[in-house]
Amino acid sequence: MTKRDPKTSAFQHLIWPLRLTRLGMVAERAVRAFWPVWTLIFIVLAAAAFGAGSLLPATWLWPVAGGIGLITLGFFVRGLRLYRHPSRDDAIARLDATMPGRPITSLMDTPAVGGTDPASRSVWATHVRRMAERAATARAPEPDLRLSARDPYALRYIGATALAMALLFGAFSRVGEVGDVPLGAGPATASSGPSWEGWVEPPLYTGLPSLYLNEITADGFEAPLGSEITLRAYGAPGAITLRTDVGPMPDPDPDAYAQTVVMEQGGILAVDGPGGREWLVSVRPDQPPSVALEGEVEGEPPGAMEFSFTASDDYGVRSGTATIRLNLDAVDRRFGLIPDPEPREPVVLDLPMPFRGNRDAFTEVVLEDLSEHPFANLPITLTLTVTDDAGQIATVRYDVDRLPGQRFFDPMANALIEMRRDILWNRANADRSARLLRAMTHLPEPGLPEAVYLSLRSAIQRLESAVDLVSLEVQEDVAEILWEAALELEFGDLDNALERLRRAQERLAEGMRQGASDEEIAELMQEMREAMDDYMQELADNTEFGDDTDQPDQGDGERMEMSSADLDEMLERIQELMEEGRMAEAMELLEQLQQLLENMEITQGGEGGDGPQTPGQEAMEGLQDTLRGQQNLSDDSFQELQDQFNPNRPGQQGEQQGDAPQGNQQGQDGENPGQGLGGDDEQGAGSLAERQEELRRQLEEQARRLPGTGTEAGDEALEQLDGAGRAMDEAAEALERGDIAEALDLQSEAMEAIREGMTQLGEALAQEQGAEPGQGQAEGNMAESRPLQDPLGRQAGNNGAFGSDDGLEGSEDARRRARELLDLLRDRAAEQGRPEVERDYLRRLLDQF
């Protein structure tokens, strides 16, 4: 079998690409030459579809048609002069230009010299073979149909738009209509004279298209309520009339050009006269809207009300309101609430509507601060009302146990708010409230601010100055005075850190006694943590400048010392007890904490704060804080991963109590974020990526001030911290793009590098002091000042290493916890309903045991 010539094969492959290229060139040149022709045709067809022919007198038919025909012919002749049919050579040149080296031209060439030389023939054959291979890849180029150079004013789009509008809204059956006589009509039709056309236009809010009555051949049709039916008659007046009972007919007017009826019900619609018809019209129902409350009415700290609602309608909701009224039947009528309340207008809030998109079905959130309203913290009824464009109304009513408002946990502030509520309830309570205020200010407490005292005395004078009943103006003024005084007592700035701490403790204790919500308890706990941090910082500053903070002894002559970690652990235990509903135990532990803060000496180093910290101690303590912050951030990241893939899983508290062993509920799944052993109480603010970036900057600053550089161990510590910084940077990028699983791995790598760096730093400090590694003062001091425990109850290793060298022998409790943790991890990793990303992470945890 002879081998096929590559040039022949290439030319056979080029047959269809050349044909398609030539066809594309024909389309290009035809469009460029004849675009005015089809643009004019489109405009004429669109005008005829919209009834322009019916408005044209019959005597003008031939002149107008002739003029349009001449213009069209002129454009066509012009196009013929411009059009040049592409030849085969033109197609070859176009296709050849799309390939590098113009292989088609090369294949058509012949060698000019060396035709008899074997070497030259070999080189030429190789060249031909390569060009044939390149030509075999030829593809027909796309035709260039752009007309911007030929039509700079875009007139072609006028014709295209007109045709599109005619297809959507016109009727091409009317193209033959000219004047009173349709084209092609016989003598009988021409002599009949009168004609008509009609439309049914639904209300604009429905978004439904209009109906053209001339095209409705069925015996009936359906239209929305409120549709406008228009009949337009042509010919002798009164020859064609409209007859219907779907709505009130207008007064008869024989000279009227058109008649319009608004549809109010179903019935008969008829056109009487030549070409008349009759239809049975039925009403398309407009469904009423609906609205419902989603979830519960909740409080958004510090005192805002928040709730979600859903609304829907077949054509869209127009507006809505939320009305709040006092639920008098549910009010506990005692003390100042015994008399009947004075009439008060209900609170009316506009429901938010979607800014964009349709309003057929949507869910929105209402957030409003009504803390100062007289209804705050009282039972209310919430009425949701929505209205559609047809005027239909939907209303639902809900009983709410308490209108969310500002909660006051300071006893005196709470008392002032109750008196304010009584005065706003009924002005008859003015005398009773004045007597109570006099009793409170007769022998005021030593800590009562002078400004509050003076404002309360002013309120008393206003209340007692009324002859009979205080005026509405006095009622509002006194209510404002009591509100500002309560805010000052509750949140007033305290210059002394210890006083702020005592205030936070009292607010937390009062909140527990009053049964505050979980959100309020969390806010009070955070306030106490911040106050405790300020107090400890103040003690540390005093110690640094040599101011001794003497505290009473325990009674046996020994001084009582506690670290910040011990205080944090007590706070965590208090929160655990509250989450478990064991309020009595939580109150008892809080009282113990209050006594400890009054009687203890907070250590500021390994020697009880007897001197300033060395640079090594400061560096080690700073790294430990960074490590704790990174651990807490890793816990929060894992919690975010769980929430992302299990949005409907049980709440954090219940899951902790049901799955984790007691005493180890913090840190297994990232629950209770921001309450780790470190001093990083700012974890609740900012996104995960921002917190990770802040920790990286903190570590970078610590690395720049790292002591011990120049030694082998110090350089190794600096290298480990640099690696931890890179891992933190990559973790921040992963959190920014939402890849939490990768961020968790990078965070684990960063923590391991920090631990290794702390170990190397301890060895470097020990070498500087001439001691063996593990015996350095900084290492020992840091280990003592920040006692930690791992999830198994063991003391943490030196230099912040989680998981010491202590074994589990002889510790039955530790072994039991280890078994519980392993069982918990295995169970969760085996749950098929959990996301694959979370299960992979759990499996990686199991691989480490």
C-alpha positions in Angstrom: 0.0 0.0 0.0 1.5 3.3 -1.1 2.0 6.0 1.5 -0.4 8.9 1.2 1.1 12.2 0.0 1.0 14.7 2.9 0.2 17.6 0.6 -2.8 15.8 -0.8 -4.1 14.9 2.7 -3.7 18.5 3.8 -5.7 19.8 0.8 -8.5 17.3 1.4 -8.7 18.4 5.0 -8.9 22.1 3.9 -12.1 21.5 1.8 -14.7 22.2 4.6 -12.6 25.0 6.4 -12.4 26.8 3.0 -16.1 26.4 2.4 -17.0 27.7 5.9 -14.5 30.6 5.5 -16.0 31.6 2.2 -19.6 31.4 3.6 -18.6 33.6 6.5 -17.1 36.2 4.1 -20.4 36.1 2.1 -22.3 36.9 5.4 -19.9 39.7 6.3 -20.1 41.5 2.9 -23.9 40.9 2.6 -24.6 42.4 6.1 -22.3 45.4 5.4 -23.9 46.1 2.0 -27.6 45.5 2.8 -28.1 46.5 6.4 -30.2 49.6 5.5 -32.6 47.3 3.6 -33.5 45.0 6.5 -33.5 47.9 9.0 -36.2 49.7 6.9 -38.2 46.5 6.5 -38.2 46.0 10.3 -39.4 49.5 11.0 -42.3 49.2 8.4 -43.4 45.8 9.8 -43.3 47.1 13.4 -45.4 50.2 12.5 -48.0 48.0 10.7 -48.1 45.6 13.7 -49.0 48.5 16.0 -51.9 49.6 13.7 -50.3 52.4 11.7 -52.0 51.1 8.6 -55.5 51.5 10.2 -54.7 55.1 10.8 -53.7 55.7 7.2 -56.4 56.9 4.9 -57.1 54.6 1.9 -56.2 57.3 -0.6 -52.7 57.5 0.8 -52.1 53.8 0.5 -50.3 53.7 -2.9 -48.3 56.9 -2.5 -46.9 55.8 0.9 -46.3 52.2 -0.2 -44.7 53.5 -3.4 -42.4 55.8 -1.5 -41.3 53.1 0.9 -40.8 50.7 -2.0 -38.6 53.3 -3.9 -36.5 53.9 -0.8 -36.1 50.1 -0.2 -35.1 49.6 -3.9 -32.6 52.4 -3.6 -31.0 50.8 -0.6 -31.0 47.4 -2.4 -29.3 48.8 -5.5 -26.7 50.5 -3.4 -26.1 47.2 -1.6 -25.6 45.4 -5.0 -23.0 48.0 -6.0 -21.1 47.6 -2.7 -21.3 43.8 -2.5 -18.4 41.8 -3.9 -18.8 38.1 -3.9 -15.7 36.4 -2.3 -13.6 34.2 -4.6 -11.9 31.0 -3.7 -8.6 32.8 -3.6 -10.1 35.3 -1.1 -11.1 32.4 1.2 -7.7 30.8 0.9 -6.0 34.0 1.8 -8.3 34.6 4.8 -7.9 31.0 6.1 -4.1 31.0 5.5 -3.7 34.2 7.5 -5.1 32.6 10.6 -2.1 30.1 10.8 1.5 31.0 11.5 3.8 30.7 8.4 0.9 30.7 5.9 1.1 26.9 5.3 -1.5 26.8 2.5 0.6 29.2 0.4 3.7 27.1 1.1 2.0 24.0 0.0 1.0 25.6 -3.3 4.6 26.8 -4.0 7.2 24.9 -6.0 11.0 25.0 -5.5 12.7 27.6 -7.8 16.2 26.0 -7.7 17.7 22.7 -6.8 14.9 20.6 -8.2 17.4 17.9 -9.2 19.6 18.0 -6.2 18.8 15.2 -3.8 19.7 17.2 -0.7 17.5 20.1 -1.8 14.6 17.8 -2.6 14.9 16.2 0.9 14.9 19.7 2.6 11.9 20.7 0.5 10.0 17.4 1.3 10.6 18.1 5.0 9.3 21.6 4.6 6.2 20.4 2.8 5.5 17.8 5.4 5.7 20.3 8.2 3.5 22.8 6.4 1.0 20.0 5.7 0.9 19.1 9.4 0.3 22.8 10.2 -2.4 23.1 7.5 -4.2 20.0 8.9 -5.0 22.1 12.0 -6.9 24.8 10.0 -10.2 26.0 11.5 -12.6 28.4 9.7 -12.4 31.9 11.3 -15.5 33.5 12.7 -17.0 36.1 10.4 -16.8 39.7 11.5 -20.4 41.0 11.5 -19.7 44.3 13.3 -21.2 47.4 11.6 -20.0 50.2 13.8 -17.8 51.6 11.1 -20.6 51.5 8.4 -23.4 52.6 10.9 -21.7 55.0 13.4 -25.1 56.2 14.7 -26.4 52.7 15.4 -29.5 53.1 13.2 -29.7 49.4 12.8 -30.7 49.0 16.4 -33.8 51.1 15.9 -35.2 48.6 13.4 -34.2 45.6 15.6 -35.8 47.2 18.7 -39.0 48.1 16.8 -39.3 44.5 15.5 -38.8 43.1 19.0 -41.5 45.4 20.5 -43.9 44.4 17.7 -43.3 40.7 18.4 -43.9 41.2 22.1 -46.8 43.7 22.1 -48.1 44.1 18.6 -50.3 42.0 16.4 -49.0 41.0 12.9 -52.6 40.1 11.9 -53.1 43.9 11.5 -50.4 44.3 8.9 -53.0 44.2 6.1 -55.2 46.9 7.7 -55.2 50.2 5.9 -57.8 52.9 6.8 -61.3 51.4 7.1 -60.6 48.6 4.6 -58.2 45.7 5.3 -56.0 44.8 2.3 -57.4 41.9 0.4 -60.9 42.4 1.6 -63.8 41.7 -0.9 -66.5 44.1 -1.8 -68.8 42.9 1.0 -66.2 43.7 3.6 -65.3 47.1 2.0 -69.0 48.1 2.0 -69.6 47.1 5.6 -67.6 50.0 6.9 -67.4 49.9 10.7 -64.7 47.9 12.5 -63.4 47.7 16.1 -60.6 46.6 18.3 -60.3 46.1 22.1 -57.9 45.5 24.9 -58.0 44.1 28.5 -55.3 45.8 30.6 -54.7 44.1 34.0 -53.6 46.3 37.0 -50.0 47.4 36.7 -48.9 45.7 40.0 -49.8 42.2 38.7 -47.2 42.4 36.0 -49.5 40.5 33.6 -49.6 41.3 29.9 -52.5 42.9 28.1 -55.0 40.9 26.2 -56.0 41.8 22.6 -59.7 41.1 22.2 -59.6 40.7 18.4 -57.3 37.7 18.8 -59.3 35.9 21.5 -61.3 33.3 19.6 -62.4 31.3 22.7 -65.8 31.7 24.3 -64.3 33.1 27.5 -61.2 34.3 29.2 -59.9 35.2 32.7 -58.7 38.6 33.9 -57.7 40.0 37.3 -60.1 42.2 39.3 -59.6 45.8 38.5 -58.7 45.3 34.8 -59.6 48.0 32.3 -61.5 46.9 29.3 -61.2 49.3 26.4 -63.2 49.2 23.1 -62.2 51.4 20.2 -64.7 51.7 17.3 -64.1 52.9 13.8 -66.7 54.0 11.2 -70.2 55.5 11.7 -70.9 56.5 15.4 -73.2 54.1 17.2 -72.6 51.3 14.7 -70.5 49.3 17.2 -71.3 49.3 20.9 -70.0 47.6 24.1 -72.3 45.5 26.3 -71.2 44.1 29.6 -72.1 43.5 33.3 -68.6 43.1 34.6 -68.5 46.7 35.7 -70.4 50.0 35.5 -70.9 51.2 31.9 -70.0 54.8 31.1 -72.8 57.2 30.0 -73.7 56.6 26.3 -72.0 59.0 24.0 -72.6 58.5 20.2 -69.6 60.5 19.3 -67.2 58.7 21.7 -64.2 57.2 20.0 -63.5 54.6 22.8 -65.3 53.1 25.8 -63.6 51.9 29.0 -65.1 49.7 31.7 -63.3 48.7 35.0 -63.8 45.1 35.8 -65.4 44.5 39.2 -66.8 41.1 38.8 -67.2 38.2 36.3 -69.9 38.3 33.7 -70.7 38.8 30.0 -68.5 41.0 27.7 -70.0 41.5 24.2 -69.3 43.7 21.2 -72.5 44.4 19.3 -72.3 45.4 15.6 -70.5 44.2 12.5 -68.0 41.5 13.4 -69.2 41.5 17.0 -68.3 38.8 19.5 -69.3 37.7 23.0 -67.2 36.3 25.8 -67.8 34.9 29.3 -65.3 36.7 31.6 -64.2 35.2 34.9 -62.3 36.8 37.7 -58.7 35.7 38.4 -58.6 35.7 42.2 -56.1 37.9 44.0 -54.9 35.9 47.1 -54.6 37.9 50.3 -51.1 38.4 51.8 -49.7 36.4 54.7 -47.3 37.3 57.5 -45.9 35.3 60.4 -43.3 35.8 63.2 -40.1 33.8 62.8 -38.8 32.5 66.2 -39.2 34.6 69.3 -39.0 38.3 70.1 -35.5 38.5 71.6 -33.3 41.2 73.2 -30.2 42.5 71.5 -27.8 43.8 74.2 -27.8 46.3 75.6 -31.5 46.8 75.3 -32.8 46.6 71.7 -35.7 44.4 70.5 -35.1 42.1 67.6 -37.4 39.7 65.8 -37.7 38.2 62.3 -40.8 37.9 60.2 -41.8 36.4 56.9 -44.4 37.8 54.5 -45.7 36.6 51.1 -48.3 37.5 48.5 -49.1 36.3 45.0 -48.4 39.7 43.4 -46.1 41.2 46.1 -46.5 42.8 49.5 -46.7 46.6 49.4 -46.2 47.6 53.0 -46.5 46.4 56.6 -46.5 47.6 60.2 -45.7 46.1 63.7 -47.9 47.4 66.4 -47.0 47.0 70.1 -49.7 47.3 72.7 -49.6 46.7 76.5 -51.0 43.3 77.4 -52.8 44.5 80.6 -54.2 41.0 81.4 -50.6 39.6 81.7 -49.2 42.4 83.9 -48.4 41.5 87.5 -50.6 44.2 89.1 -48.6 44.9 92.3 -47.2 48.0 94.0 -47.1 50.9 91.5 -49.0 48.8 88.9 -52.1 48.5 91.0 -54.0 51.5 89.5 -55.2 51.4 86.0 -52.7 52.7 83.5 -53.1 56.0 81.7 -54.1 55.7 78.1 -51.1 55.5 75.9 -50.8 55.3 72.1 -49.5 52.0 70.8 -46.0 51.8 69.3 -46.3 51.5 65.5 -43.1 50.4 63.6 -42.9 50.2 59.8 -41.8 46.7 58.7 -38.7 46.7 56.5 -39.3 45.8 52.9 -36.7 44.3 50.5 -34.6 47.0 48.8 -34.3 44.9 45.6 -35.9 41.9 44.1 -39.6 41.0 44.3 -41.8 41.0 47.3 -43.6 37.8 46.6 -42.0 36.0 49.6 -39.2 37.4 51.9 -37.9 37.4 55.4 -36.7 40.5 57.2 -35.4 41.5 60.6 -36.8 44.3 62.8 -34.3 45.8 65.2 -35.5 48.7 67.4 -34.4 50.1 70.8 -37.4 50.7 73.0 -35.6 50.7 76.3 -36.9 54.1 77.4 -40.5 53.4 76.4 -43.0 52.8 79.2 -43.8 49.4 77.9 -40.2 48.2 78.3 -39.9 45.0 80.3 -43.7 44.6 80.5 -45.9 42.0 78.7 -47.1 43.2 75.3 -49.0 42.1 72.3 -47.3 42.3 69.0 -49.5 42.7 65.9 -48.0 42.3 62.5 -50.0 43.7 59.5 -49.1 43.6 55.8 -51.0 45.0 52.8 -50.8 44.2 49.1 -51.4 46.5 46.2 -55.1 45.4 45.9 -55.7 46.7 49.4 -56.0 43.3 51.0 -54.7 43.1 54.6 -53.3 40.2 56.7 -52.9 40.5 60.4 -51.5 38.2 63.1 -51.2 38.8 66.8 -48.7 37.4 69.3 -48.4 37.6 73.1 -44.9 38.5 74.2 -44.0 37.9 77.9 -41.6 40.9 78.0 -40.8 43.7 75.6 -36.9 43.6 75.6 -35.3 46.6 77.2 -32.3 47.7 79.2 -31.7 45.5 82.3 -30.3 47.2 85.4 -28.5 45.0 87.9 -27.3 47.7 90.3 -29.9 47.6 93.1 -30.3 51.3 93.4 -30.5 51.8 89.6 -33.1 49.0 89.4 -35.1 50.8 92.1 -35.0 54.1 90.2 -36.2 52.3 87.0 -39.1 50.8 88.9 -40.1 54.2 90.2 -39.8 55.6 86.7 -42.0 52.8 85.4 -44.6 53.6 88.1 -44.7 57.3 87.3 -45.1 56.6 83.6 -47.8 54.0 84.4 -50.0 56.5 86.2 -49.3 59.9 87.5 -51.2 59.0 90.7 -48.0 57.2 91.7 -46.1 60.5 91.9 -46.6 60.9 95.7 -45.5 57.3 96.4 -42.4 57.6 94.2 -41.5 61.0 95.9 -41.6 59.4 99.3 -39.4 56.5 98.2 -36.9 58.9 96.6 -36.8 60.9 99.9 -36.1 57.7 101.8 -33.3 56.8 99.4 -31.7 60.3 99.6 -32.2 60.9 103.4 -29.1 59.0 104.4 -27.5 58.3 101.1 -24.9 55.6 100.6 -21.3 56.8 100.8 -20.7 55.8 97.2 -23.6 57.6 95.8 -22.3 60.2 93.2 -23.1 63.8 94.0 -24.5 64.4 90.5 -27.0 61.5 91.0 -27.9 62.8 94.4 -28.6 66.3 93.2 -30.7 65.0 90.2 -32.8 62.9 92.5 -33.5 65.8 94.8 -34.6 67.8 91.7 -37.0 65.0 90.8 -38.4 65.1 94.3 -39.1 68.8 94.1 -40.8 68.5 90.8 -43.0 65.7 92.0 -44.0 67.4 95.2 -44.6 70.8 93.6 -47.8 69.7 91.9 -51.0 70.8 93.6 -53.2 67.9 92.5 -51.8 65.8 89.7 -48.4 66.3 88.1 -48.6 67.5 84.5 -47.5 65.5 81.5 -44.5 67.7 81.1 -43.3 67.0 84.7 -44.0 63.3 84.2 -41.7 63.2 81.2 -39.0 65.4 82.9 -38.9 63.2 86.0 -38.8 60.0 83.9 -35.8 61.4 82.0 -34.0 62.4 85.3 -34.5 58.9 86.7 -33.3 57.3 83.5 -30.1 59.3 83.4 -29.5 58.7 87.1 -30.0 54.9 86.7 -27.6 54.9 83.8 -25.0 56.7 85.8 -25.3 54.3 88.7 -25.3 51.2 86.4 -22.5 52.2 83.9 -20.9 55.3 85.5 -17.1 55.5 85.1 -15.1 54.5 88.2 -11.6 55.9 88.5 -10.4 53.1 90.8 -9.9 49.6 89.2 -10.9 47.8 92.3 -14.2 49.8 92.4 -14.9 48.8 88.8 -14.2 45.2 89.7 -16.6 45.4 92.7 -19.2 47.0 90.5 -18.9 44.2 87.9 -19.1 41.5 90.6 -22.2 43.1 92.0 -23.9 43.4 88.6 -23.1 39.7 87.8 -24.5 38.6 91.2 -27.6 40.6 90.8 -28.1 39.3 87.2 -27.9 35.7 88.5 -30.4 36.5 91.2 -32.8 38.1 88.7 -32.6 35.3 86.2 -30.9 37.2 83.4 -30.8 35.7 79.9 -27.7 33.8 78.5 -26.8 36.9 76.4 -27.0 39.2 79.4 -24.9 36.8 81.6 -22.3 36.5 78.9 -22.1 40.3 78.7 -21.8 40.6 82.5 -19.1 37.9 82.5 -17.1 39.8 79.9 -17.4 43.0 81.8 -16.1 41.3 84.9 -13.2 39.8 83.0 -12.2 43.2 81.6 -12.5 44.8 85.1 -10.4 42.0 86.6 -7.7 42.5 83.9 -7.6 46.3 84.7 -7.3 45.5 88.4 -4.5 43.0 87.9 -2.7 45.5 85.6 -2.9 48.1 88.2 -1.4 45.8 90.8 1.4 44.9 88.4 2.1 48.6 87.8 2.3 49.2 91.5 4.6 46.3 92.0 6.8 47.4 89.2 7.4 50.8 90.9 8.0 49.3 94.3 4.6 49.9 95.8 3.8 46.9 98.0 0.2 45.7 98.0 -0.2 44.2 101.5 -3.1 41.9 102.0 -4.2 40.2 105.2 -2.9 36.8 106.0 -5.0 33.6 105.8 -4.9 33.3 109.5 -2.0 30.8 109.9 0.6 33.4 109.1 0.9 32.4 105.5 0.2 34.8 102.7 -2.4 33.8 100.1 -1.1 33.9 96.5 -3.0 33.3 93.3 -2.1 33.7 89.7 -4.2 35.2 86.9 -4.7 31.7 85.5 -6.3 30.7 88.8 -8.7 33.6 88.6 -9.6 32.8 85.0 -10.2 29.2 86.0 -12.6 30.3 88.7 -14.5 32.5 86.3 -14.7 29.6 83.8 -16.0 27.4 86.5 -18.7 30.0 87.5 -19.8 30.2 83.9 -19.9 26.4 83.6 -22.2 26.1 86.6 -24.5 28.8 85.3 -24.7 27.1 82.0 -25.7 23.8 83.7 -28.4 25.6 85.7 -26.6 25.2 89.1 -27.1 28.8 90.2 -26.7 28.2 93.9 -23.2 26.7 93.4 -22.3 29.5 91.0 -23.4 32.1 93.5 -21.3 30.5 96.2 -18.2 30.3 94.0 -18.7 34.0 93.1 -18.8 35.0 96.7 -15.6 33.1 97.3 -14.0 34.9 94.4 -15.1 38.2 95.9 -13.5 37.3 99.2 -10.3 36.2 97.5 -10.0 39.5 95.6 -10.4 41.4 98.9 -7.8 39.2 100.8 -5.3 37.9 98.3 -2.0 39.0 96.8 -1.8 38.5 93.1 1.7 37.2 92.2 3.6 39.0 89.6 6.3 36.4 89.0 7.8 33.4 90.5 8.7 35.1 93.7 5.5 36.8 94.7 6.2 40.1 93.0 9.2 40.9 95.2 11.0 42.6 92.2 10.7 43.6 88.6 10.7 40.9 86.0 13.8 40.1 84.0 13.8 40.4 80.2 13.8 36.6 80.0 10.7 36.4 82.3 8.9 39.0 80.3 9.7 37.3 77.0 8.6 33.9 78.3 5.4 35.3 79.8 4.6 37.1 76.5 5.1 34.0 74.5 2.8 32.0 76.9 0.1 34.6 76.4 0.5 34.4 72.6 0.3 30.6 72.8 -2.9 30.8 74.9 -4.4 33.3 72.5 -3.5 31.0 69.5 -5.1 28.0 71.3 -8.3 29.9 72.0 -8.4 31.1 68.4 -8.0 27.5 67.2 -10.9 26.5 69.4 -13.0 29.3 68.0 -12.0 28.3 64.4 -13.2 24.7 65.0 -16.4 26.0 66.5 -16.9 28.1 63.4 -16.3 25.0 61.2 -19.0 23.1 63.2 -21.5 25.9 62.9 -20.8 26.2 59.2 -21.6 22.6 58.3 -24.0 21.9 61.1 -26.2 25.0 61.3 -29.1 23.1 62.9 -27.1 21.1 65.5 -28.0 21.4 69.2 -26.8 24.5 71.1 -23.3 24.7 72.4 -24.3 24.4 76.0 -26.4 21.3 75.6 -23.8 19.6 73.4 -21.1 20.3 75.9 -23.1 18.8 78.8 -24.4 15.9 76.7 -21.1 14.9 75.0 -18.2 16.0 77.0 -17.2 14.9 80.4 -17.7 17.4 83.2 -14.7 19.4 83.9 -13.4 19.3 80.4 -16.2 21.1 78.6 -13.9 24.0 77.7 -11.8 23.6 74.6 -12.9 20.3 73.2 -14.9 21.6 70.3 -14.0 25.3 70.7 -17.0 26.0 72.9 -17.0 28.9 75.2 -14.6 30.9 73.1 -12.5 33.6 74.6 -12.4 32.1 78.1 -9.2 30.3 77.9 -6.3 30.6 80.4 -4.6 33.4 78.6 -5.1 37.1 79.0 -6.7 37.4 75.6 -10.2 38.5 76.5 -10.4 40.5 73.4 -11.2 37.3 71.4 -14.8 38.1 71.1 -14.2 41.1 68.9 -13.3 41.0 65.3 -13.3 38.2 62.7 -11.1 35.1 63.0 -8.8 36.3 60.3 -8.3 39.7 62.0 -7.6 37.9 65.4 -5.1 35.7 63.7 -3.3 38.6 62.1 -3.2 40.4 65.4 -1.6 37.4 67.1 1.0 37.3 64.2 1.9 40.9 64.8 2.2 40.3 68.5 4.5 37.3 68.0 6.6 39.4 65.5 7.0 42.1 68.1 8.1 39.6 70.8 10.6 38.0 68.4 12.3 41.4 67.8 12.8 41.8 71.6 13.8 38.1 72.2 16.8 37.8 74.6 19.5 35.2 74.3 20.2 35.9 70.6 23.7 35.0 69.6 23.7 31.6 71.3 22.8 28.4 69.5 19.7 27.9 71.6 18.6 31.6 71.2 19.0 31.5 67.4 17.1 28.2 67.3 14.3 29.9 69.3 14.2 32.8 66.9 14.0 30.5 64.0 11.1 28.5 65.5 9.2 31.8 66.2 9.8 32.9 62.6 8.3 29.6 61.4 5.3 30.1 63.7 4.8 33.6 62.3 4.8 32.2 58.7 2.2 29.6 59.7 0.1 32.2 61.4 0.2 34.4 58.3 -0.9 31.5 56.1 -3.6 30.6 58.6 -4.9 34.2 58.4 -5.1 34.0 54.6 -6.9 30.6 54.8 -9.4 32.1 57.3 -9.9 35.1 55.0 -10.9 32.9 52.1 -13.1 30.6 54.3 -10.8 27.5 54.3 -11.1 26.8 58.0 -9.9 23.2 57.8 -6.5 24.3 56.3 -6.4 27.1 58.9 -6.7 24.6 61.7 -3.7 22.6 60.5 -1.6 25.8 60.1 -2.7 27.0 63.6 -1.6 23.6 65.1 1.8 24.0 63.3 2.2 27.5 64.7 1.4 26.4 68.3 3.9 23.6 68.0 6.6 26.0 66.7 5.9 28.4 69.6 6.3 25.7 72.1 9.5 24.6 70.6 10.7 28.2 70.6 9.9 28.6 74.2 11.8 25.4 75.1 14.9 26.7 73.2 14.5 30.1 74.8 14.5 28.5 78.3 17.8 26.7 77.4 19.3 30.0 76.2 18.4 31.8 79.4 19.7 28.9 81.5 23.1 29.0 79.6 23.3 32.8 80.2 22.9 32.2 83.9 25.3 29.3 84.0 22.6 26.8 84.9 21.6 23.6 83.2 18.6 23.6 80.8 15.4 23.1 82.8 16.9 24.9 85.9 16.8 28.5 84.6 15.1 31.1 86.8 13.0 32.4 84.0 11.8 28.9 83.1 10.9 28.1 86.6 9.3 31.4 87.4 7.1 31.2 84.3 6.1 27.7 84.9 5.0 28.7 88.4 3.3 31.9 87.6 1.0 30.4 84.9 -0.2 27.0 86.1 -1.9 25.2 83.4 -3.6 21.8 83.0 -4.2 19.8 80.0 -7.6 18.1 79.2 -6.6 15.1 81.2 -5.9 17.1 84.4 -2.1 17.0 84.2 0.0 20.0 84.9 1.4 21.6 81.7 5.0 21.2 80.9 7.6 24.0 81.2 7.7 26.8 78.8 4.0 26.6 78.0 4.1 23.1 76.4 0.7 21.6 76.6 1.0 18.0 77.6 3.8 17.4 80.1 6.0 14.4 80.6 3.8 13.3 83.6 2.5 9.8 83.0 -1.0 8.5 83.7 0.2 5.8 86.1 -1.6 5.9 89.4 -4.2 8.4 88.1 -7.4 6.6 87.5 -9.2 9.9 86.9 -6.8 10.8 84.1 -7.1 7.4 82.5 -10.9 7.7 82.7 -10.9 11.1 81.0 -8.5 9.8 78.3 -10.9 7.0 77.5 -13.9 9.4 77.4 -12.1 11.8 75.1 -11.1 9.0 72.7 -14.6 7.5 72.7 -16.0 11.0 72.0 -13.7 11.6 69.1 -14.4 8.1 67.6 -18.2 8.6 67.9 -18.1 12.0 66.2 -15.8 10.8 63.5 -18.1 7.9 62.7 -21.3 10.1 62.4 -22.2 10.1 58.7 -24.3 13.2 59.0 -21.3 15.4 59.9 -19.5 17.3 57.1 -16.5 15.5 55.5 -14.2 18.4 56.4 -15.0 18.0 60.1 -14.7 14.2 60.0 -11.3 14.5 58.4 -10.2 16.9 61.1 -11.4 14.4 63.8 -9.6 11.5 62.1 -6.4 13.6 62.1 -6.8 14.1 65.9 -7.3 10.3 66.4 -4.1 9.6 64.4 -2.1 11.5 67.0 -3.1 9.2 69.8 
